[in-house]
Amino acid sequence: MMTGWDRFFSYFPLLMTAAFITALSLFAQWPNGWTVLLLLFVIYLLPPMVLRIMLRWAPLKPGIACIDGRKFCPWLAAHHIQAFYDALPFLESLLRVIPGFYSMWLRMWGSRVGYGVTWPVRIDVLDRNLMDIGNRVTFDREVELAAHVRQKLDGGGSRVLVRPVRIGGHAYVGAGARIGPGAVVPHNANVPALTVVRVNEVYGDAVRHPEKDEAQFALS
């Protein structure tokens, strides 16, 4: 079962694909400044705008949420809105080639990103609206930043833990590192390659779960 709004947002990747093909066709037929702007609007501006409007109506609260179809799940809707970029990751990679553009784009989604952040071309940011990144942070290649972890429940349902990822200023995150939901990388920290900073873990310190049930997600 899905609520009506959950079902509506599940079709968002299809709607984005149709809008992208339409804008691309218009550009191919009438290549001018207006069709270029339309194409860029559809690719890079429309999804963040839809997400920000949706979150004004249904705020995404940190913590555990059930995905059972009985109640609208803002995280699931946000996941569908961002799925277009998971299918076409080169669209994000193009933004990282131009200094400052990717940080600006993440701010449009609702993340807090400081100045002078160094992004590699290949990096996975799975929750573009839930990043809190300080000034002059450096990411190496193929880092994964995920502000959610999903867990299956008995009976076919599932639940998701959602907490922002926080990276302190002047930190370095090595190649292939994975930073999980609620994880904190302190200011000026050096995270070696392939390190896993788990759910609600402070790198170099202890794991502190704000809610008791969240400890179960650390085993997922």
C-alpha positions as semicolon CSV with decimal commas, in nm:
position;residue;x (nm);y (nm);z (nm)
1;M;0,000;0,000;0,000
2;M;0,107;0,355;-0,072
3;T;-0,052;0,686;0,014
4;G;-0,165;0,902;-0,277
5;W;0,126;1,142;-0,234
6;D;0,378;0,858;-0,205
7;R;0,246;0,721;-0,532
8;F;0,260;1,066;-0,695
9;F;0,625;1,118;-0,602
10;S;0,714;0,763;-0,711
11;Y;0,639;0,882;-1,066
12;F;0,868;1,184;-1,034
13;P;1,167;1,016;-1,207
14;L;0,939;0,940;-1,503
15;L;0,812;1,299;-1,510
16;M;1,171;1,427;-1,495
17;T;1,271;1,202;-1,783
18;A;0,978;1,329;-1,992
19;A;1,061;1,692;-1,909
20;F;1,429;1,635;-1,991
21;I;1,350;1,476;-2,329
22;T;1,105;1,757;-2,410
23;A;1,355;2,031;-2,321
24;L;1,630;1,853;-2,515
25;S;1,403;1,818;-2,819
26;L;1,317;2,189;-2,809
27;F;1,686;2,274;-2,790
28;A;1,763;2,045;-3,086
29;Q;1,487;2,207;-3,293
30;W;1,546;2,570;-3,188
31;P;1,901;2,602;-3,052
32;N;1,907;2,941;-2,882
33;G;1,967;3,097;-2,543
34;W;1,610;3,043;-2,423
35;T;1,606;2,669;-2,495
36;V;1,949;2,634;-2,328
37;L;1,811;2,804;-2,017
38;L;1,503;2,579;-2,026
39;L;1,720;2,269;-2,048
40;L;1,940;2,381;-1,757
41;F;1,631;2,471;-1,553
42;V;1,480;2,126;-1,600
43;I;1,805;1,942;-1,524
44;Y;1,942;2,139;-1,231
45;L;1,678;2,369;-1,084
46;L;1,342;2,195;-1,105
47;P;1,412;1,899;-0,868
48;P;1,562;2,113;-0,587
49;M;1,269;2,354;-0,614
50;V;1,016;2,069;-0,593
51;L;1,198;1,925;-0,292
52;R;1,209;2,257;-0,106
53;I;0,835;2,311;-0,168
54;M;0,754;1,956;-0,056
55;L;0,956;1,996;0,265
56;R;0,777;2,322;0,346
57;W;0,452;2,128;0,335
58;A;0,583;1,808;0,499
59;P;0,907;1,873;0,696
60;L;1,159;1,591;0,717
61;K;1,229;1,521;1,084
62;P;1,557;1,354;1,191
63;G;1,511;1,012;1,347
64;I;1,330;0,691;1,257
65;A;1,038;0,684;1,016
66;C;0,832;0,387;0,899
67;I;0,772;0,324;0,531
68;D;0,449;0,128;0,545
69;G;0,210;0,316;0,318
70;R;-0,013;0,431;0,602
71;K;0,143;0,775;0,633
72;F;0,321;1,000;0,385
73;C;0,700;0,965;0,415
74;P;0,890;1,285;0,324
75;W;1,223;1,100;0,304
76;L;1,081;0,854;0,048
77;A;0,948;1,144;-0,159
78;A;1,290;1,314;-0,142
79;H;1,449;0,987;-0,251
80;H;1,227;0,974;-0,561
81;I;1,295;1,340;-0,643
82;Q;1,671;1,273;-0,642
83;A;1,656;0,940;-0,829
84;F;1,708;1,111;-1,167
85;Y;2,067;1,195;-1,070
86;D;2,134;0,843;-0,944
87;A;2,037;0,718;-1,290
88;L;2,247;0,984;-1,469
89;P;2,539;1,057;-1,234
90;F;2,737;1,240;-1,503
91;L;2,501;1,536;-1,463
92;E;2,638;1,595;-1,112
93;S;2,994;1,523;-1,225
94;L;2,972;1,810;-1,473
95;L;2,897;2,050;-1,186
96;R;3,202;1,934;-0,991
97;V;3,433;2,023;-1,278
98;I;3,352;2,394;-1,227
99;P;3,485;2,524;-0,892
100;G;3,208;2,628;-0,653
101;F;2,915;2,513;-0,866
102;Y;2,851;2,183;-0,688
103;S;2,861;2,343;-0,343
104;M;2,616;2,607;-0,462
105;W;2,388;2,337;-0,604
106;L;2,385;2,144;-0,275
107;R;2,287;2,466;-0,096
108;M;1,990;2,488;-0,332
109;W;1,875;2,148;-0,205
110;G;1,895;2,273;0,154
111;S;2,239;2,154;0,267
112;R;2,486;2,373;0,452
113;V;2,815;2,384;0,264
114;G;3,106;2,613;0,351
115;Y;3,346;2,786;0,116
116;G;3,647;2,633;-0,053
117;V;3,523;2,271;-0,044
118;T;3,717;2,045;-0,284
119;W;3,498;1,790;-0,463
120;P;3,633;1,506;-0,679
121;V;3,451;1,421;-1,000
122;R;3,349;1,084;-0,856
123;I;3,169;1,102;-0,521
124;D;2,828;0,975;-0,404
125;V;2,612;1,220;-0,211
126;L;2,294;1,023;-0,148
127;D;2,091;1,282;0,044
128;R;2,164;1,616;-0,119
129;N;1,951;1,811;0,129
130;L;2,105;1,664;0,446
131;M;2,473;1,761;0,433
132;D;2,643;1,993;0,682
133;I;2,995;2,056;0,553
134;G;3,240;2,310;0,690
135;N;3,488;2,536;0,516
136;R;3,777;2,401;0,308
137;V;3,688;2,035;0,344
138;T;3,867;1,807;0,096
139;F;3,709;1,487;-0,037
140;D;3,909;1,226;-0,223
141;R;3,760;1,009;-0,499
142;E;3,467;0,770;-0,452
143;V;3,366;0,886;-0,105
144;E;3,007;0,804;-0,006
145;L;2,800;1,043;0,207
146;A;2,468;0,889;0,312
147;A;2,231;1,055;0,557
148;H;1,999;0,754;0,570
149;V;2,004;0,380;0,631
150;R;1,707;0,159;0,560
151;Q;1,604;-0,153;0,751
152;K;1,354;-0,424;0,663
153;L;1,081;-0,510;0,912
154;D;0,895;-0,836;0,965
155;G;0,578;-0,839;0,758
156;G;0,720;-0,675;0,447
157;G;0,747;-0,314;0,561
158;S;1,061;-0,116;0,627
159;R;1,183;0,182;0,824
160;V;1,452;0,438;0,768
161;L;1,685;0,629;0,998
162;V;1,754;0,981;0,873
163;R;2,014;1,212;1,026
164;P;2,238;1,476;0,864
165;V;2,603;1,404;0,787
166;R;2,836;1,659;0,950
167;I;3,190;1,725;0,831
168;G;3,391;1,985;1,023
169;G;3,598;2,255;0,860
170;H;3,942;2,176;0,712
171;A;3,876;1,800;0,737
172;Y;4,012;1,552;0,484
173;V;3,809;1,245;0,380
174;G;4,017;0,978;0,204
175;A;3,934;0,777;-0,105
176;G;3,652;0,526;-0,072
177;A;3,552;0,637;0,279
178;R;3,187;0,593;0,377
179;I;3,018;0,838;0,612
180;G;2,681;0,726;0,749
181;P;2,373;0,901;0,889
182;G;2,430;1,104;1,203
183;A;2,806;1,061;1,167
184;V;3,036;1,348;1,257
185;V;3,385;1,414;1,125
186;P;3,545;1,673;1,358
187;H;3,718;1,992;1,254
188;N;4,060;1,933;1,096
189;A;4,021;1,552;1,110
190;N;4,204;1,321;0,871
191;V;3,986;1,025;0,768
192;P;4,201;0,757;0,599
193;A;4,102;0,583;0,275
194;L;3,830;0,315;0,297
195;T;3,731;0,418;0,650
196;V;3,367;0,359;0,751
197;V;3,222;0,616;0,993
198;R;2,907;0,442;1,108
199;V;2,562;0,552;1,220
200;N;2,582;0,832;1,482
201;E;2,957;0,783;1,521
202;V;3,193;1,071;1,593
203;Y;3,512;0,986;1,407
204;G;3,791;0,917;1,654
205;D;3,544;0,912;1,944
206;A;3,241;0,717;2,063
207;V;2,907;0,630;1,908
208;R;2,620;0,821;2,068
209;H;2,266;0,733;1,960
210;P;2,013;1,013;2,030
211;E;1,739;0,747;2,052
212;K;1,779;0,392;2,185
213;D;1,618;0,229;1,879
214;E;1,874;0,389;1,648
215;A;2,140;0,150;1,778
216;Q;1,972;-0,127;1,577
217;F;2,056;0,054;1,252
218;A;2,428;0,037;1,333
219;L;2,403;-0,338;1,270
220;S;2,239;-0,298;0,929
